[in-house]
């Protein structure tokens, strides 16, 4: 199902007998399928998905279950979501960086934080940031025109990280983090890679032991925490500003009347800064890559952008709404290269999914990367076809087959913000330039917490 990733092993895989009436991916005693996952987690999930809608994938000390059917996705994310928490090794490791923000918290703490934060992300409130997004896109293009000659090469992945970090800094903190993009971007990258390493190496040493790897991670965490703590402290002592942090500070729980503590504010800011710029940056990076291989889709995109931005004036909310094909392009890109490529949930109690009993303490995996390419649910799943998301056809797509922002009560709170940002930046880039591949550069998806191009993405720039 995942062509283009070069992930399949040559041998066929057959299910082996397993308890709990679930077909099992073959593994070894004690370590289970962990060596497969460490070597090639995407390929392992891909091959396991061929064994059934629910497949057992064992790893040390835990029973894992890959679910690849919309009925099962709905069961986990919606119908019985309270039974599926985040007591997984992955979220435990991620909480080292993000604390107990909306991504990592659970139970009553998560429900309280969600109640407080939700009003800040109503469409009417976040629409005020369209100008911020558009201005950042214009500055980015101006910078490129000075530094990149016609036909020159631009490291797209780095630039997308830089501009999305600038936008999230301005929208969230009224602080221009673009000058911080190097150290902050590097720190986030270290945290993501080290988190994945610790997830897939269950015998790793405690973080308190000062190995070179641990020292690198601790320095990255300290850099991120220092930045956020300084901003929160300054804001507590100063005047209010028109940004998301101010909304968080003023918001009160509708049930208790309580606001967020400094620690909770830091955790939410850490979550928004990390997840809020990393995912959108990767979505835009993959979009430019896919467009370079789809000339008809690109031509239609250029026509729409040229028509909507014919006078090169401010984008504005109304113009943003007119970019229908632009939005379809982004959604199709997130189908083929979902920035969040996998979700993990822990079973609080026994449950039954797709007729299969799953035990308390097990871990359920839902992979957007697998589901978004399943030929049972998509016509020509490997082909880039943005028209899938237009009109009635787009409305008919099941949210349990296509779920780039997760789903159910824990659907990403920032999805509307992210789509607005991606549309605004893509429109500015397409209006200004055409991007093409650099010959012989390997474009390999790397599944860290998000799906990144492993070797970056340099592209040629032809100014329009």
N, C-alpha and C positions, 0 to 999 in steps of 0.2 A: 504493500500500500504506500510505502514512503519512497517512491522512486526519486532519484536525484540526491539521496542522502548517502548512497553506497553503504548500506547498513546490513544487508542480509548475509548470513553465513552461507556457505555453499551447501551444507547438508540440510536435508529436510528435518523438521522437528515433529515428533509425535508425542501426544499427551501420554503421561504415565498415570497409573492408578494413584488416587489421592483420597484421603478422608474428606468428610464434609460434602461428598457428592459433587466435587468440582474437579474438572480436568486440570492437570498440573504440568507446568513447564519443567523439563528435566533439570535436575541440579545434582549437587553432591551432598553427602552426609555432613551435618553440622553447618557448613557454609551455604548450603542451598544454591540458589542462582546468583549469589553475590559476585562471583568472578565474571559472569556474563554481564551483570549490571555495571561493574566497574570498567570493563573493557568497552562496552557499547550498549548503553542503556536504551537508546532509541531502537536499535536493532533488536534487542531483547524484547521490548514491548511489541514491536512490529511482528516478530515471529510468534510471540505468545498469543497475540490477538487472533491468529489463524486457528487456534485450538478451541475457541468458543467465545461466547459473550461474557462469561466470567471464568477466569483462569487463575489458578493458584501459582504464585511465584514466591517461593520461600527464600528467606535470608536469615542470618543468625539471630535466633531468639524471637523471631516474629513470623507470622503467616501473612503473606501479602496476597492481594487479589486484584487483578486487572479487570475492570469492567468496561466493555466497549459496545454498549447498546443503549439507545436513548431511554428505554424503560428503566434500565439500571442507573443511568445518570440521574434521572428524575427521582428515583428512590433515594439516592444518596444526598442530592443537593436540595431536594424540595420535600418529598412526602415524609421522610423520616430523618430530616436534617439534624434534629436534636441528638440523634444517636450517633452522629458522625462528627467527631470533634477533631482537634488539631494536636492531639497528644502523640505526635510522631517525632522521630529523630530529626527530620528535616525542619519542622517548625521550632523544635527546641534549639537547634543550631542557629536558625534565622533570628530567633528572639534575642540571641546574644547581641545582634546589631540593632534590631528594631525595637527591642524592649517589648512591652505589651501593647503595641498599637493594634489597629483594626485588622491587620493581616495576621497577626500571631495570637492575639488574645481570644478567649472563648468564654462560654458560659455567661453568667450575669455581668461580668466585667465588659465583655464584648457588647452585649445588648445595651448596657448603659452608655458606652462610648459611641455606639452607633446612633442612639437616640440624640446624643448631644451634637454629633458631627453632621448628621443627615441634613438638617435645614441649610447648612452652609453650601451644600452641593445641589440645591434646587436649581433648575435650569436658568431661572430668572436671575439668580445671584451670580452664577458663574459666567453668564453671558457678558458681564462687564469686563471680562478678561480677554475678549476677542481682540480688542485694540492692543493689549499687551502682547498677545501672540503674534499679531500681524506686524507690529513694530519690531519685534525680535527677528522675525523673518526678513524684514527689509534690511535691518542692520547686518544680518548674516550675508545676504546677497551683496550688499555694498562692500563688505570685507572681502568676499570672494573676488569681486571684480578687480580689486586692487592686487590681490595676491596670486590669482590663478589666471594665466594667459589662455587664450583660445586654444583648445586641444590639450590643455594642461591636465594634470592629475590631481584629484582631490580625495582625501581620505574621508569618505562619506560617513562611516560609522563614528569616527571621532567628532566630526562636525555636528552630527545629529545629537550626540551626547552633550556637546557644548551648548547648543541652542535650547534644547529641552531643559537643561539644568538652569540656564538663564531664565527661562519662562517660569519654571516652578519656583525659583527663588523670588522672582518679582511678584508672582501671584500669591504665594504662600507667606512670604516674609517681607515683602517690599525691599528686598535686598538683591543686588545684582551679583549673582554667584558666577557669572561668566568668567571673571578673573580667577575664580576658584576651581574652574573646570578641570585643570590639571590635577592638583592634589585631591580634590573631592572626588573627581571621576576615578582617579587611581585608587583611592580608598574604597569606593564602592565596588570596584572591580575585584580588589583583594578580598573583600568581605564575601562577595558572591562565590568566587572560586574556592576560597577556603571553607565556606559553608558546605559546598557540594563535596569537597574532599572529605570533610569530617562525617558527612552523612553516609558516604560510601565506604568509609573505613571505620567500622564500629569499634575496633581495638585501638583507636587513636588515643594518645595520652591526654590527660586533663589539660585545660588551657593554662592552668597555673604553672605548669612546667615550662621553663623559658627556652624552648627549642627555637631555632631560627624561624620556622614556620609560624609558631605561636607569637613570637615577638613581632613579626610582620603584621599579623592579624590584630594584635593588641594596639599597635601604632595606628592602624587604619581606623579602628573603632574609636580610639581617643581623639583622632582628628575630626571625625564626624560628630562625636558627642560635644567636643569643645565648641565647634561652630554653632550648633543648635542651642546649646546652653547659653552662649553669649547673646544670641538674638533674643531668646525668651526673657532673659534677665533684663536686657535693655528695654524691651517692650513693657515689662511689668513696671519699670520705673519711669517710662516716658509717655508721650501722647499716643493715642490710638491712631491706626492707619487703616486704609481701605484694602485689607487683604484677608486671606483665609485665616491667618494666625489670629487676627483681631476677632474674626467671627468665632473662632474656637474659644478665645478667651472670654468673650461675652456670652456665649451660648450656655444654657442651663438645661439640665435634665428635666423634661416636662413632668416626670413622675416625682422626682425628689427635690428639684430646685437647685441641685448642686452643679458646680462647674468643674472644669478640669484642673487638677493640681499641676504644679510645674513638671513633675515627672511624667504625668500623662500627656501634657503638652509636648514635652520632648519626644516621647515615644511616637506620638502621632505625626509630629514634624519629621522625625527620622523616617517614618514609613512613607510619608508623602514625597519627601525628597528622593529617597532611594527608589521606591517603586514608581513614583510619578514621572520621573524623567527617564529611567532605564527602559521601561516597557515601550513608551512612545518613541523613543529614539530607535529602538530595535525595529519597531513596526515601520517607521519611515525608511530605515536603511534597507530592509527587505523589499519594501515597495519600490524603491528606485532600482534595485537589482531586477525585480520581476518585470518592471516596465521596460527595461532595456532589452528584454527578451520577447516583448509583446508589442510590436510596432503598431498594430491596429488599435489596441487599447490606448497606447500612448498618443496616437494621433487624435483620437476622440477626446482624450483628456486635455490636450493642448487646445483643441477647438473650444471646449467648454471654458477653460481658464481664460483664454484670450477674449472670449465673449463677455464673461462676467467681470473681468478686470481690464476692460478695453481702454480705460483712461488712466490705469495704474494708480487710481486713487485708493483711499483706505478701504480695506476689505469690508468691515462692518458685519453685523449680524444678518441683515437681509441678504447680502451677497453670499455670505457663507451658506445660507440655506439654499441658494440657487445652485450650489456645487454638488449636484446629485450624483453625477458620474464619478466625481472625485471621491465622494464618500463610498461609492460602490467599489472603486479601485482599492481603497484602504481596507475595506471589509474583506475583499477577496484575498488581499495580501495576508491579512491576519488569519484567513482560513488555511492558506498553504504554509505560512511561516508564523504561527501564533507566538507572540512574545512570551506569554505564559503557556508553556507547552504541556504541563502536567499538574494535576492537583492530587494531594494525598489527604486521606481522612482516616481517623482511628475509630474503631467500633467501641462504643461505651457498653453496649449489651449485644447479645446475639441478635441476628437479623436474618432475613431471607431476601435475596436479590435474584431476580430472574429464575425463581424456583430452586436456587441453591442456598442452603443454610451457611451463614458466615458466623464465625465465633467471636465472642467478646475478646477484645485485645488485638484483633487483626487489623491490618492496614489495607485500605482500599485505594487503588490508583485509578484516576480518570485522566486520560491523555487526550487533550485537544488535538495534538499532532496526529494521533492515530484516528480519532473520530472524524476530523475534518477531511480525511482522505479515504474514508471507507466507501468503496464502490457500491455498497448496498444503499447508501443514502445520498450519493452524489453522482451525477452524470459526468463522465470524463474527469474524475477527481484530480488528476495531475495537471490539468490544463487550466491556465490562468484566464478565467472568464468573469469579469466584474458584473456582467449583465445578470448573473445569478441573483444579485442583491437589489435589482430594480423592480418597482411595481409590485404586482400581486405575487410574482414568483419569490421576490425577496421576503414579503410578509409571510409566506407559507413555510419558510425554513424553520425547522424546529429548533427552539432554544436549548434543546437537550442533545442536538446533533452538532450545532454550532454554538460554542460557548467560550469565546476568547476572553471574556471578562468573568469567568466562572458563572454562577447562577444561584437561584434561590435567595433566601434571606441574606446570604453572604456574597451576593453579586458585588463586583467592584464598585465602591462608592464614587470613584472618579471616572467612570466610563464616559459620561457625557463630556466632561472636561477634556479627556484624552482624545476623543473623536473631533472635537472642535479644534484642538491644537494641531492634530495631524492634518486635518483639512486645510487649515490656514497656512501651515508651513509647506505642505505639498503644492498648494496653489502658487505660492510665491516662487518656489523652486522651478516649477514647470513653466511659469510665465517668463522666467529669466534664462533658463538653460535647458539643454538636453544632455542626458547622462548616458554614457556607454561603457561597456565592460573593458577592463584592462586585460589584454591577451595573456593567457597562461596563469593568471592569478587564481589560486584555488579558493573557491567559495564553498566553505564547509560549515554547516550549522553545528554550533557547539551548545549542547544542552546543560548550561549551568542553571541557576534559578530561572533565568530567562533564556530565550533562544537567541544566541548571538552568532555573527559570522566569526569563526574561530581565528581567522587570519586577517580580520578587518575587511574593509571593502573599498579599495581605491577605485575610482572611476574617472574616465575622461570627461571633460566639461566642454561642450560646444555652446557658446553664448548665442542666444536667439536675438 
